[in-house]
C-alpha cells in the first residue's frame, strides 16, 4: 500500500522527473520576474511585458507538467474542456468589465 500511486495507469500520471522539471521551471519562471520587479533595471513597460510573458509561459508549464494536458489523443477531450472553460471565464470577465464601464459612463453623464 506504500506504493499505491504506481499501481495506477502510468500514462495518466507524470514521473518524478517530469514533476521535478516542472517544479524547477516554475521556480525559474517566478524568480526572474521577481528579480526584475525587486531590482528595477528596465523600463516599467518592458518589465510589465516580461512579467506577463513569464506568467503565460508558467501557465503553460503548469498545464503540461502538472495537469498533464498535451496533444495526445487521450487528453484531447480534457484540452477541449479546458479551452471552453477559459473562453467562458474570458467572456464573463470582459463582459463584466464592459458592463461596469458602461454603467460608470451613464452614471457620470447625469
Kinemage of the C-alpha trace (Angstrom):
@kinemage 1
@onewidth
@group {chain A} dominant
@subgroup {mainchain}
@vectorlist {calphas} color= white
{ca unk a 1} P 0.000 0.000 0.000
{ca unk a 2} L 3.005 2.287 0.439
{ca unk a 3} L 3.474 2.429 -3.323
{ca unk a 4} L -0.200 2.628 -4.303
{ca unk a 5} L 0.456 5.553 -6.632
{ca unk a 6} L 2.483 3.403 -9.031
{ca unk a 7} L -0.337 0.871 -9.396
{ca unk a 8} L -2.423 3.385 -11.358
{ca unk a 9} L -2.191 3.776 -15.100
{ca unk a 10} L 1.251 5.282 -15.623
{ca unk a 11} L 0.109 7.136 -18.762
{ca unk a 12} L -2.132 9.488 -16.813
{ca unk a 13} L 0.408 10.400 -14.136
{ca unk a 14} L 3.741 12.083 -14.524
{ca unk a 15} L 7.042 10.700 -13.439
{ca unk a 16} L 9.141 12.174 -10.676
{ca unk a 17} L 11.459 13.516 -13.376
{ca unk a 18} L 8.637 15.397 -15.148
{ca unk a 19} L 7.374 16.829 -11.846
{ca unk a 20} L 10.899 17.989 -10.984
{ca unk a 21} L 11.318 19.592 -14.418
{ca unk a 22} L 8.003 21.397 -13.942
{ca unk a 23} L 8.967 22.474 -10.429
{ca unk a 24} L 12.368 23.828 -11.497
{ca unk a 25} L 10.835 25.660 -14.463
{ca unk a 26} L 8.205 27.158 -12.160
{ca unk a 27} L 10.880 28.386 -9.754
{ca unk a 28} L 12.879 29.951 -12.602
{ca unk a 29} L 9.773 31.496 -14.170
{ca unk a 30} L 8.917 33.046 -10.808
{ca unk a 31} L 12.409 34.162 -9.771
{ca unk a 32} L 13.227 36.114 -12.929
{ca unk a 33} L 10.156 38.411 -12.861
{ca unk a 34} L 10.530 38.758 -9.085
{ca unk a 35} L 14.126 39.897 -9.557
{ca unk a 36} L 13.111 42.328 -12.295
{ca unk a 37} L 10.492 43.900 -10.035
{ca unk a 38} L 12.615 43.984 -6.882
{ca unk a 39} L 15.704 45.355 -8.638
{ca unk a 40} L 14.351 47.520 -11.462
{ca unk a 41} L 16.850 47.934 -14.275
{ca unk a 42} L 14.455 48.064 -17.231
{ca unk a 43} L 11.643 50.446 -18.111
{ca unk a 44} L 8.298 49.835 -16.413
{ca unk a 45} L 6.636 48.935 -19.711
{ca unk a 46} L 9.290 46.369 -20.619
{ca unk a 47} L 9.224 44.923 -17.107
{ca unk a 48} L 5.420 44.585 -17.290
{ca unk a 49} L 5.682 42.882 -20.685
{ca unk a 50} L 8.300 40.429 -19.386
{ca unk a 51} L 6.285 39.639 -16.234
{ca unk a 52} L 3.128 38.956 -18.289
{ca unk a 53} L 5.077 36.841 -20.790
{ca unk a 54} L 6.619 34.768 -17.999
{ca unk a 55} L 3.167 34.358 -16.406
{ca unk a 56} L 1.743 32.965 -19.649
{ca unk a 57} L 4.722 30.630 -20.040
{ca unk a 58} L 4.286 29.489 -16.435
{ca unk a 59} L 0.607 28.717 -17.073
{ca unk a 60} L 1.671 26.523 -19.988
{ca unk a 61} L 4.308 24.798 -17.835
{ca unk a 62} L 1.685 24.034 -15.176
{ca unk a 63} L -0.746 22.703 -17.768
{ca unk a 64} L 1.836 20.384 -19.311
{ca unk a 65} L 3.886 19.215 -16.322
{ca unk a 66} L 1.310 19.202 -13.505
{ca unk a 67} L -2.087 18.809 -15.205
{ca unk a 68} L -0.627 16.625 -17.984
{ca unk a 69} L -2.544 18.350 -20.776
{ca unk a 70} L -0.876 17.638 -24.089
{ca unk a 71} L -1.721 16.862 -27.718
{ca unk a 72} L -2.206 13.138 -27.184
{ca unk a 73} L -5.485 11.532 -28.189
{ca unk a 74} L -6.179 10.566 -24.568
{ca unk a 75} L -6.064 14.202 -23.450
{ca unk a 76} L -7.942 15.726 -26.400
{ca unk a 77} L -11.275 15.920 -24.561
{ca unk a 78} L -9.625 17.476 -21.496
{ca unk a 79} L -7.949 20.105 -23.679
{ca unk a 80} L -11.297 20.994 -25.281
{ca unk a 81} L -12.982 21.246 -21.877
{ca unk a 82} L -10.152 23.446 -20.619
{ca unk a 83} L -10.352 25.686 -23.717
{ca unk a 84} L -14.123 26.059 -23.284
{ca unk a 85} L -13.670 26.919 -19.604
{ca unk a 86} L -11.075 29.570 -20.453
{ca unk a 87} L -13.432 31.021 -23.084
{ca unk a 88} L -16.366 31.207 -20.650
{ca unk a 89} L -14.226 32.859 -17.960
{ca unk a 90} L -12.852 35.345 -20.504
{ca unk a 91} L -16.398 36.224 -21.616
{ca unk a 92} L -17.500 36.692 -18.003
{ca unk a 93} L -14.563 38.953 -17.150
{ca unk a 94} L -14.639 41.033 -20.349
{ca unk a 95} L -18.398 41.472 -20.371
{ca unk a 96} L -18.470 42.302 -16.651
{ca unk a 97} L -15.836 44.998 -17.191
{ca unk a 98} L -17.777 46.305 -20.174
{ca unk a 99} L -20.994 46.497 -18.129
{ca unk a 100} L -19.246 48.257 -15.233
{ca unk a 101} L -17.594 50.767 -17.593
{ca unk a 102} L -20.916 51.410 -19.323
{ca unk a 103} L -22.717 51.916 -16.017
{ca unk a 104} L -19.968 54.264 -14.833
{ca unk a 105} L -20.194 56.313 -18.034
{ca unk a 106} L -24.003 56.522 -17.827
{ca unk a 107} L -23.978 57.477 -14.140
{ca unk a 108} L -21.422 60.246 -14.698
{ca unk a 109} L -23.446 61.730 -17.566
{ca unk a 110} L -26.404 62.599 -15.324
